[in-house]
Amino acid sequence: MSNKSSEVCFGGEAISIEDVVGLAEGRCKAKLSTQDDFKQKINEGAAFLEKLLKEDGVIYGVTTGYGDSCTVNVPGHLVNELPINLTRYHGCGLGDYFSEKESIAILAARLASLSQGYSGVRWGLLEQLSCYINQRVAPLIPQEGSVGASGDLTPLSYVAASLIGERKAYFKGEIRLVEDILKELSVQPINLYPKEGLAIMNGTAVMTALACLAWTRADYLAKLCTRLTSLASLALLGNSTHFDEILFSVKPHAGQQLVAERIRHDLNHHEHPRNSARLQDRYSIRCSPHIIGVLVDALPWMKRDIENELNSANDNPIIDGHGEHVLHGGHFYGGHIAFVMDSMKNCVANLADLMDRQLALLVDQRFNHGLSSNLSGAVEHRAMINHGFKAVQIGASAWTAEALKLTMPASVFSRSTECHNQDKVSMGTIAARDCLRVLQLTEQVAAAMTMATVQGIRLRVKENQIDLDSLTKTVLTSVTEVENLVGFLEEDRPLEDDLRALTESIQQQQFTLY
């Protein structure tokens, strides 16, 4: 289902990355499928568990303790208190809090999993999650404390606790007690039935939600980095034949070819081949399709694996209400998301490195082919006291170095936890958090590069080395959009506000690309 619709239906068609992002950004509303077979499937699972309880059946996490404590039997009169205790003893998360947008995405990812109908939860719990999404009651969730199996237990305990009216949440731009929010909305907190606390917490919703948000940002960054390469090539008076279709036809990576095609069209290669005395530009220009193309080629399989996880029942045990089976397994293990996030942060950090190298060429008079030192726009008699983009390039190198440092895979740092019951874990949530940080840093580098490339083109125009009318419509649109946000840098000025504005525009995907 596309996020172009105003509603995202859970329990019907598969949920997409775009659906989760649409809900997280408040552009869509959640609804539960009205199909009879969906509601029947949910009700069958809850009824089967209730039947087992009445028959004194042994059910992990329902009539037993959790994890290593699964051998501890819970007497019937305490069964209903067990899920509440589960939410409370896991309330030990630390670190920064996920944003409101990230929290809503987490709710959507958990609702998608529970809506598969194999978790043994009641219809009312699904309705409560849907209500929270639509009313934007976003639980305040600490980022640290998950090892990615048994799922995102500690962060998701804050979701479970919020459903019973405990802890805090974002609401209408404030952080408030959930109890007070529910009173204002005239919504009753739910009573968690046996297995429901475990069903909410024992899954991959946090890492999967973050992966959905990360994927859309990475996809946009790949396009932006492509456009910025076109602008850099123009500003450096580069050789457009580096992107020739015959050249790329002999190395058939589809994503790489697409990037080259986009740059070729931006530069209008056939009608206006760049006349350059240089046979070969430096690698950061010439090899840009080979660098950006790695991410472009990876994005489809990343999307496949993220959406497979999103549309899976990923808690434990799995409850087959129709066939009346309780199946114990490890679907809470976040290995696929961990691999996607570790891979994505590598590809994205390489974009930061690429743009940092391109920016280094632009500011250095030894390599920028006639542009002013540090891209300063100062008039000649004031050039000696103006330093243009000198500090910006230093900053970009700092952001790039931090991004590259975070490319160490998180998934290889498995730790044995919980009395060696959870003795091999995914670290998927740490990988996802790393990836979001790499994206942030790379978006900052892109903001610096966006400002610098347009400055370079303007300097060429000023020296009558580029005619704006000769630029393709796509490139001219980008130049105009940037100029509407930040002015030409003639005299030195603090650029923090400009960089923040550009970074925000990139994160909101406001620039017209491909």
C-alpha positions as CSV (number, residue, x, y, z in Angstrom):
1,M,0.0,0.0,0.0
2,S,1.4,3.4,-1.0
3,N,1.7,6.2,1.5
4,K,-0.1,8.3,-1.1
5,S,-3.3,7.0,0.5
6,S,-4.5,8.7,3.6
7,E,-4.9,5.4,5.4
8,V,-2.6,2.4,6.1
9,C,-4.6,-0.8,6.6
10,F,-3.2,-3.3,9.0
11,G,-4.3,-6.9,8.5
12,G,-5.0,-6.5,4.8
13,E,-2.2,-6.1,2.3
14,A,1.5,-6.0,3.3
15,I,2.7,-2.9,5.0
16,S,5.5,-1.0,3.1
17,I,8.4,1.1,4.2
18,E,6.6,4.1,2.8
19,D,3.5,3.3,4.9
20,V,5.5,3.3,8.1
21,V,7.2,6.6,7.2
22,G,3.8,8.1,6.2
23,L,2.4,7.2,9.6
24,A,5.5,8.4,11.5
25,E,5.3,11.8,9.7
26,G,1.6,12.1,10.4
27,R,0.6,12.1,6.7
28,C,-1.4,8.8,7.1
29,K,-3.8,7.3,9.6
30,A,-3.8,3.7,10.7
31,K,-6.8,1.5,10.4
32,L,-7.5,-2.2,11.0
33,S,-8.8,-4.4,8.2
34,T,-12.5,-5.0,8.4
35,Q,-12.2,-8.3,6.6
36,D,-14.0,-11.0,8.6
37,D,-11.2,-13.6,8.2
38,F,-8.7,-11.1,9.8
39,K,-10.7,-10.4,12.9
40,Q,-11.5,-14.1,13.2
41,K,-7.8,-15.0,13.0
42,I,-7.0,-12.5,15.8
43,N,-9.9,-13.7,18.0
44,E,-9.0,-17.4,17.4
45,G,-5.5,-16.9,18.8
46,A,-6.7,-15.1,21.9
47,A,-9.4,-17.7,22.5
48,F,-7.0,-20.6,22.1
49,L,-4.7,-19.2,24.8
50,E,-7.7,-18.7,27.1
51,K,-8.7,-22.3,26.5
52,L,-5.2,-23.5,27.3
53,L,-5.2,-21.5,30.5
54,K,-8.5,-23.1,31.6
55,E,-7.1,-26.5,30.9
56,D,-3.9,-25.7,32.9
57,G,-1.7,-25.9,29.8
58,V,2.0,-24.9,30.2
59,I,2.7,-21.9,28.0
60,Y,6.0,-20.1,27.9
61,G,5.7,-16.5,29.3
62,V,2.1,-17.1,30.2
63,T,2.3,-19.8,32.9
64,T,6.1,-19.7,33.2
65,G,8.7,-17.1,33.9
66,Y,10.7,-15.5,31.1
67,G,13.9,-16.5,29.4
68,D,16.2,-18.5,31.7
69,S,13.3,-18.5,34.2
70,C,11.1,-20.6,31.9
71,T,11.4,-23.6,34.3
72,V,9.6,-21.5,37.0
73,N,5.9,-22.3,37.0
74,V,3.6,-19.4,37.7
75,P,0.5,-20.2,39.8
76,G,-2.9,-19.4,38.3
77,H,-3.7,-16.5,40.7
78,L,-0.5,-14.7,39.6
79,V,-0.7,-15.3,35.8
80,N,-2.5,-11.9,35.1
81,E,0.2,-10.0,37.0
82,L,3.1,-11.6,35.1
83,P,2.9,-9.3,32.0
84,I,2.8,-6.2,34.2
85,N,5.9,-7.3,36.0
86,L,7.5,-7.9,32.6
87,T,7.0,-4.4,31.5
88,R,8.2,-3.0,34.8
89,Y,11.5,-4.8,35.3
90,H,12.5,-4.0,31.7
91,G,12.0,-0.3,32.4
92,C,15.7,0.3,32.7
93,G,16.6,1.9,29.3
94,L,19.2,4.7,29.2
95,G,20.6,7.1,26.7
96,D,18.8,9.7,24.6
97,Y,15.2,9.2,23.8
98,F,13.8,8.3,20.4
99,S,12.0,11.2,18.7
100,E,8.3,11.4,18.4
101,K,8.5,10.4,14.7
102,E,10.7,7.4,15.6
103,S,8.4,6.4,18.4
104,I,5.3,6.4,16.1
105,A,7.2,4.3,13.6
106,I,8.0,1.8,16.3
107,L,4.3,1.6,17.2
108,A,3.5,1.0,13.5
109,A,6.1,-1.7,13.2
110,R,4.8,-3.5,16.2
111,L,1.2,-3.2,15.0
112,A,2.2,-4.7,11.7
113,S,3.7,-7.8,13.4
114,L,0.9,-8.3,15.8
115,S,-1.6,-8.0,12.9
116,Q,-0.2,-11.1,11.3
117,G,-2.4,-13.0,13.8
118,Y,0.1,-15.3,15.3
119,S,0.8,-13.5,18.6
120,G,-2.3,-14.5,20.7
121,V,-3.3,-10.9,21.4
122,R,-6.8,-9.5,21.6
123,W,-8.5,-7.2,19.1
124,G,-8.6,-4.5,21.7
125,L,-4.9,-4.3,22.0
126,L,-4.6,-3.7,18.2
127,E,-7.2,-1.0,18.5
128,Q,-5.2,0.7,21.3
129,L,-2.0,0.7,19.2
130,S,-3.9,2.1,16.3
131,C,-5.4,4.8,18.5
132,Y,-2.0,5.8,19.8
133,I,-0.7,6.1,16.2
134,N,-3.6,8.2,15.1
135,Q,-3.7,10.4,18.2
136,R,0.1,10.6,18.1
137,V,0.6,9.3,21.7
138,A,4.2,8.5,21.2
139,P,5.8,6.6,24.1
140,L,9.0,8.1,25.4
141,I,11.5,5.3,24.7
142,P,15.2,5.3,25.7
143,Q,17.5,4.3,22.8
144,E,19.9,2.1,24.7
145,G,19.3,-1.3,26.2
146,S,18.5,-3.7,23.4
147,V,20.7,-6.5,22.2
148,G,18.3,-7.4,19.4
149,A,17.2,-10.8,20.7
150,S,14.9,-11.6,22.4
151,G,13.8,-8.7,20.2
152,D,13.8,-5.2,21.5
153,L,12.7,-6.1,25.0
154,T,13.7,-3.1,27.0
155,P,12.7,-0.3,24.6
156,L,9.4,-2.1,23.7
157,S,8.6,-2.3,27.5
158,Y,8.0,1.4,27.2
159,V,5.3,0.7,24.6
160,A,3.7,-2.0,26.7
161,A,3.8,0.2,29.8
162,S,2.2,3.1,27.9
163,L,-0.7,0.9,26.9
164,I,-1.5,0.3,30.5
165,G,-1.3,4.0,31.3
166,E,2.2,4.1,32.8
167,R,5.4,6.1,32.1
168,K,5.6,9.1,29.7
169,A,4.9,10.0,26.1
170,Y,5.1,12.8,23.6
171,F,1.7,14.4,23.0
172,K,1.0,17.7,21.3
173,G,4.5,18.9,21.4
174,E,5.0,18.1,25.1
175,I,6.3,15.2,27.2
176,R,3.6,14.2,29.6
177,L,2.5,11.3,31.9
178,V,0.6,8.7,29.8
179,E,-2.1,8.5,32.5
180,D,-2.9,12.2,32.0
181,I,-2.9,11.9,28.2
182,L,-5.4,9.1,28.3
183,K,-7.7,11.0,30.6
184,E,-7.6,14.0,28.2
185,L,-8.4,11.7,25.3
186,S,-11.1,9.7,27.3
187,V,-9.2,6.5,26.4
188,Q,-9.1,3.7,29.0
189,P,-5.7,2.0,29.6
190,I,-5.9,-1.7,28.8
191,N,-5.3,-4.6,31.1
192,L,-2.7,-6.8,29.6
193,Y,-3.9,-10.4,29.2
194,P,-1.4,-13.3,29.6
195,K,1.1,-13.3,26.7
196,E,0.2,-9.8,25.6
197,G,3.1,-8.1,27.4
198,L,5.5,-10.6,25.8
199,A,3.8,-10.2,22.4
200,I,4.4,-6.5,22.5
201,M,8.0,-6.6,23.8
202,N,9.5,-9.8,22.3
203,G,10.0,-8.6,18.7
204,T,12.0,-6.6,16.3
205,A,9.8,-3.5,16.1
206,V,12.4,-0.9,17.2
207,M,15.2,-1.9,14.8
208,T,12.7,-2.5,12.0
209,A,11.1,0.9,12.4
210,L,14.5,2.6,12.5
211,A,15.4,0.7,9.3
212,C,12.3,2.0,7.5
213,L,13.2,5.6,8.4
214,A,16.9,5.0,7.5
215,W,16.0,3.4,4.1
216,T,14.1,6.5,2.9
217,R,16.9,8.8,3.9
218,A,19.6,6.6,2.3
219,D,17.5,6.4,-0.9
220,Y,17.2,10.2,-1.0
221,L,20.9,10.7,-0.2
222,A,21.9,8.5,-3.1
223,K,20.0,10.8,-5.5
224,L,21.2,14.0,-3.8
225,C,24.9,12.8,-4.0
226,T,24.4,12.1,-7.7
227,R,23.1,15.6,-8.3
228,L,25.9,17.2,-6.2
229,T,28.4,15.3,-8.3
230,S,26.9,16.9,-11.4
231,L,27.2,20.3,-9.8
232,A,30.8,19.6,-8.7
233,S,31.7,18.5,-12.2
234,L,30.3,21.7,-13.6
235,A,32.1,23.8,-11.0
236,L,35.4,22.1,-11.7
237,L,35.0,22.3,-15.5
238,G,35.1,18.5,-15.5
239,N,35.2,16.0,-18.4
240,S,31.6,14.8,-19.0
241,T,32.8,11.9,-21.1
242,H,33.5,10.0,-17.8
243,F,29.7,9.3,-17.8
244,D,29.3,8.1,-21.4
245,E,26.7,5.4,-22.0
246,I,29.1,3.3,-24.1
247,L,31.6,3.4,-21.3
248,F,29.1,2.2,-18.7
249,S,27.5,-0.4,-21.0
250,V,30.6,-2.6,-20.5
251,K,30.2,-2.8,-16.7
252,P,26.6,-3.7,-16.2
253,H,25.9,-2.9,-12.5
254,A,22.3,-1.5,-12.9
255,G,22.6,1.0,-10.0
256,Q,26.0,2.2,-11.2
257,Q,24.6,2.6,-14.8
258,L,21.6,4.6,-13.4
259,V,23.8,7.0,-11.5
260,A,26.0,7.6,-14.6
261,E,22.8,8.1,-16.7
262,R,21.5,10.7,-14.3
263,I,24.8,12.6,-14.2
264,R,25.0,12.4,-18.0
265,H,21.5,13.9,-18.4
266,D,22.3,16.6,-15.8
267,L,25.4,17.6,-17.8
268,N,23.6,17.3,-21.2
269,H,26.7,15.4,-22.3
270,H,25.7,14.8,-26.0
271,E,24.8,18.3,-26.8
272,H,27.2,20.1,-24.6
273,P,30.2,17.9,-23.9
274,R,32.5,19.5,-21.5
275,N,35.7,20.7,-23.2
276,S,38.4,19.9,-20.7
277,A,42.1,19.9,-21.2
278,R,42.2,17.0,-18.7
279,L,41.9,13.5,-20.1
280,Q,40.9,12.2,-16.7
281,D,39.3,13.9,-13.7
282,R,40.2,12.7,-10.2
283,Y,38.5,9.6,-8.8
284,S,36.0,11.5,-6.6
285,I,34.5,12.8,-9.9
286,R,35.3,10.1,-12.4
287,C,34.4,7.1,-10.1
288,S,31.3,8.7,-8.5
289,P,28.9,6.3,-10.3
290,H,30.9,3.4,-9.0
291,I,30.7,4.7,-5.4
292,I,27.1,5.9,-5.3
293,G,26.0,2.9,-7.4
294,V,26.9,0.4,-4.7
295,L,24.2,1.9,-2.5
296,V,21.7,2.2,-5.4
297,D,22.2,-1.5,-6.2
298,A,21.9,-2.5,-2.6
299,L,18.7,-0.5,-1.8
300,P,16.3,-3.0,-3.5
301,W,17.5,-6.0,-1.5
302,M,17.6,-3.9,1.7
303,K,14.0,-2.9,1.1
304,R,13.0,-6.5,0.5
305,D,14.5,-7.7,3.8
306,I,13.2,-4.7,5.8
307,E,9.6,-5.3,4.5
308,N,9.9,-9.0,5.1
309,E,10.7,-8.3,8.7
310,L,8.0,-5.7,8.9
311,N,5.3,-8.1,7.7
312,S,6.4,-11.0,9.9
313,A,5.3,-12.5,13.2
314,N,8.5,-12.0,15.1
315,D,7.7,-12.8,18.7
316,N,7.8,-16.0,20.7
317,P,6.0,-18.2,21.1
318,I,4.0,-18.2,17.9
319,I,0.3,-18.9,18.5
320,D,-1.6,-20.7,15.8
321,G,-5.1,-20.2,17.0
322,H,-6.8,-21.9,14.1
323,G,-4.6,-25.1,14.2
324,E,-4.3,-24.8,18.0
325,H,-0.5,-24.9,18.1
326,V,2.0,-23.1,20.4
327,L,5.3,-23.0,18.6
328,H,8.5,-22.0,20.4
329,G,11.2,-20.5,18.3
330,G,13.5,-17.5,17.7
331,H,11.7,-15.2,15.3
332,F,12.6,-12.3,17.6
333,Y,16.2,-12.5,16.3
334,G,17.0,-9.4,14.3
335,G,19.8,-10.8,12.1
336,H,18.4,-9.6,8.8
337,I,17.9,-6.1,10.0
338,A,21.3,-6.0,11.7
339,F,22.9,-7.0,8.4
340,V,20.9,-4.4,6.4
341,M,21.8,-1.6,8.8
342,D,25.5,-2.6,9.0
343,S,25.6,-2.7,5.2
344,M,23.7,0.5,4.8
345,K,25.9,2.5,7.1
346,N,28.9,1.4,5.2
347,C,27.4,2.5,1.8
348,V,26.2,5.8,3.3
349,A,29.5,6.6,4.9
350,N,31.2,6.1,1.6
351,L,28.9,8.9,0.2
352,A,30.2,11.2,3.0
353,D,33.7,10.3,2.1
354,L,33.0,10.9,-1.6
355,M,31.5,14.3,-1.0
356,D,34.3,15.3,1.4
357,R,36.9,14.5,-1.3
358,Q,34.9,16.5,-3.9
359,L,34.7,19.4,-1.5
360,A,38.4,19.2,-0.9
361,L,38.9,19.6,-4.7
362,L,36.6,22.6,-4.9
363,V,38.3,24.6,-2.2
364,D,41.9,24.0,-3.2
365,Q,43.4,26.2,-5.8
366,R,45.8,23.5,-6.8
367,F,42.9,21.3,-7.9
368,N,39.9,23.4,-8.6
369,H,41.0,24.7,-12.0
370,G,40.8,28.4,-11.5
371,L,38.2,28.9,-8.8
372,S,39.1,31.2,-6.0
373,S,40.8,29.9,-2.9
374,N,38.3,28.3,-0.5
375,L,35.5,29.4,-2.9
376,S,35.6,32.8,-1.5
377,G,33.4,35.3,-3.3
378,A,35.3,38.4,-1.9
379,V,36.3,41.1,-4.3
380,E,40.1,41.2,-5.1
381,H,41.1,44.0,-2.6
382,R,39.4,42.1,0.3
383,A,40.4,38.6,-0.7
384,M,43.3,38.4,1.8
385,I,41.1,38.6,4.8
386,N,38.3,36.3,3.6
387,H,38.5,32.6,3.9
388,G,35.2,31.3,2.4
389,F,34.6,27.6,2.9
390,K,37.9,26.8,4.7
391,A,36.3,26.0,8.0
392,V,33.3,24.3,6.4
393,Q,35.7,21.9,4.6
394,I,37.4,21.1,8.0
395,G,33.9,20.5,9.5
396,A,33.0,18.2,6.6
397,S,36.1,16.2,7.2
398,A,35.3,15.9,10.9
399,W,31.7,14.7,10.1
400,T,33.1,12.3,7.5
401,A,35.6,10.8,9.9
402,E,33.0,10.2,12.6
403,A,30.7,8.5,10.0
404,L,33.5,6.3,8.8
405,K,34.4,5.4,12.4
406,L,30.8,4.1,12.9
407,T,31.0,1.6,10.0
408,M,32.4,-1.1,12.2
409,P,29.6,-3.8,12.1
410,A,27.6,-3.9,15.3
411,S,26.3,-7.4,14.5
412,V,29.7,-9.0,15.1
413,F,29.6,-7.9,18.7
414,S,27.2,-10.5,20.0
415,R,27.2,-10.9,23.8
416,S,25.9,-13.8,25.9
417,T,23.2,-12.4,28.2
418,E,20.4,-13.4,30.6
419,C,22.1,-16.4,32.2
420,H,23.3,-17.7,28.8
421,N,19.8,-18.2,27.6
422,Q,20.3,-15.3,25.1
423,D,23.8,-16.5,24.3
424,K,23.8,-15.3,20.6
425,V,22.1,-12.0,19.9
426,S,21.8,-9.8,16.8
427,M,22.7,-6.3,18.0
428,G,20.3,-5.1,15.3
429,T,19.1,-2.1,17.2
430,I,22.6,-0.8,17.8
431,A,23.3,-1.3,14.1
432,A,20.2,0.7,13.3
433,R,21.1,3.5,15.7
434,D,24.6,3.6,14.3
435,C,23.1,3.9,10.8
436,L,20.9,6.8,11.7
437,R,23.9,8.6,13.1
438,V,25.9,7.9,10.0
439,L,23.0,9.3,8.0
440,Q,22.9,12.5,10.1
441,L,26.6,13.1,9.6
442,T,26.4,12.4,5.9
443,E,23.5,14.7,5.5
444,Q,25.6,17.4,7.2
445,V,28.4,16.7,4.7
446,A,25.8,16.9,1.9
447,A,24.6,20.3,3.2
448,A,28.2,21.6,3.1
449,M,28.6,20.2,-0.4
450,T,25.3,21.6,-1.6
451,M,26.3,25.1,-0.6
452,A,29.8,24.8,-1.9
453,T,28.9,23.5,-5.4
454,V,26.4,26.2,-6.0
455,Q,29.0,28.8,-4.8
456,G,31.4,27.3,-7.3
457,I,28.9,27.5,-10.2
458,R,28.1,31.1,-9.3
459,L,31.8,32.0,-9.3
460,R,32.1,30.5,-12.8
461,V,29.1,32.5,-13.9
462,K,30.7,35.6,-12.4
463,E,33.9,35.0,-14.5
464,N,31.8,34.2,-17.6
465,Q,33.0,30.6,-17.6
466,I,29.5,29.2,-17.3
467,D,26.3,30.6,-18.8
468,L,23.4,29.8,-16.6
469,D,21.2,29.5,-19.7
470,S,23.4,26.7,-20.9
471,L,22.6,24.5,-17.8
472,T,20.0,21.8,-18.0
473,K,16.6,22.5,-16.4
474,T,17.3,19.9,-13.7
475,V,20.6,21.5,-12.7
476,L,19.3,25.0,-12.9
477,T,16.4,24.0,-10.6
478,S,18.8,22.7,-8.0
479,V,20.9,25.9,-8.2
480,T,17.8,28.1,-7.8
481,E,16.4,26.0,-4.9
482,V,19.7,26.3,-3.0
483,E,19.9,30.0,-3.7
484,N,16.5,30.5,-2.2
485,L,17.8,29.1,1.1
486,V,21.3,30.5,1.3
487,G,22.9,33.5,-0.2
488,F,26.2,33.8,-2.2
489,L,29.2,33.9,0.2
490,E,31.0,37.1,-0.6
491,E,32.2,38.3,2.8
492,D,32.9,35.8,5.6
493,R,30.0,35.2,7.8
494,P,28.9,32.4,10.3
495,L,27.5,29.6,8.2
496,E,26.0,27.5,11.0
497,D,22.4,28.7,10.4
498,D,22.8,28.1,6.6
499,L,24.2,24.6,7.1
500,R,21.4,23.7,9.6
501,A,18.8,25.0,7.2
502,L,20.2,23.0,4.3
503,T,20.5,19.9,6.5
504,E,16.9,20.2,7.5
505,S,15.8,20.6,3.9
506,I,17.8,17.5,3.0
507,Q,16.2,15.5,5.8
508,Q,12.7,16.7,4.7
509,Q,13.6,15.8,1.1
510,Q,12.7,19.2,-0.2
511,F,15.1,19.5,-3.1
512,T,13.8,18.4,-6.6
513,L,15.9,15.5,-7.8
514,Y,15.3,12.5,-10.0
